[in-house]
Amino acid sequence: MALNLEDKKKVVSEVAAVAAEAHSAVAAEYRGLEVDALTELRKKAREGGVYLRVVKNTLARRAVEGTEFECMSDGFVGPLLLAFSQEDPGAAARVIKDFGKEHDLLKVTMLSIGGELLQPTDLERLASLPTKDEAISMLMSVMKAPVEKFVRTLAEPHGKMVRTVAAIRDQKQA
C-alpha cells in the first residue's frame, strides 16, 4: 500500500520524535522473515522498551536528520527495520541479538550510540551494557566496599580479643 504525502509526514515525524529521545539504534535487514516471526519480534521489542519500525529508507533518512543517529543515513539500503532503545542503551541490541539467535535471516547492518556509528560485530558489546538498575547496583557496591572494609577493620581488635578470651576459657575448662 502506497503512502500519501500526509502519511509520509506522519511517519517521519513519529520516527524523528523517537530518535530524538532514544539512547541507541540498531538497523537490521529482515529479508526472508515471515510475518509470524516479525510479530514475535515486535512483541519482544514492546516488552523490552524498544521502539521497532519498518520504514522506507528515504523516510528513515529524513527522520534521523538532526539527531545523533544521522550517521546511519548513508547505510539505509535494502529492507531494514529500525530499533530504538528508549529506556536503556543496550535494550535494542539485546532484543535483536536474542531474536537473531532463533532466526538467522535477521542480519544487523548498523548500530549507533551517542552519535557514533558502530560495526555490526559490536552488537554483543552493546547488548552487554548494563541496565540502569544494574549500573546503579554496581556503583553502590563499589561505594559501599570501603565503608564495609573500614567497619571490619574497626571490629577486628574486639573480635580478636573475644576469640582469645574464649580460647583461654576453653583451655582452663579442659
Phi, psi and omega in degrees: 000125181282144179266139174275176186300320180296318178296320178297318179297321178296317180297314180298316181292323179295311180294322179296320179295319178292317181296327180293331182261348187286155178269322180209166180221148176229131174249130182223145177272129185249015184304126177096348179286142179277164183299320179300320180293318178294324177296318177297319178296318179297321179296314179296324179294317178299317180295329183268004180073037182241133175272120183240130183209136170268121185227143174298147187298320180293322178291323178295319178300316180292325183290325183271357176300132178082004176250174179287354179262012179297336179296342181275346191298330179289338183267003179283088180223135178084182180284108184239149168243145181251134177237122180248129177280121182259334184258309178222154188301330184266002186298312182296318180296321178296316181296313181293319180296313180297319180291323180294336177296323182272333185234106183289343183285343178277113183244122177286130179251328181210152173226149176212137175212132178062032179079007181249131178275126181251161177284154177300337179289344179277006181302316181299318181294318179291322180291335182273001176298140181289153174287174181299316180296319178295319180295320178295319180294322177296317179297317181294322179293324177291321180288329183281333186302313180297324179294316179299317180295320179297316180295319177299319180295320178292326183278343186297315180301320179294317179296321179294320180295319179296318179295323179293315179296319178296321179293320178295317178301313179297325179292319180291324179290331182277000000 
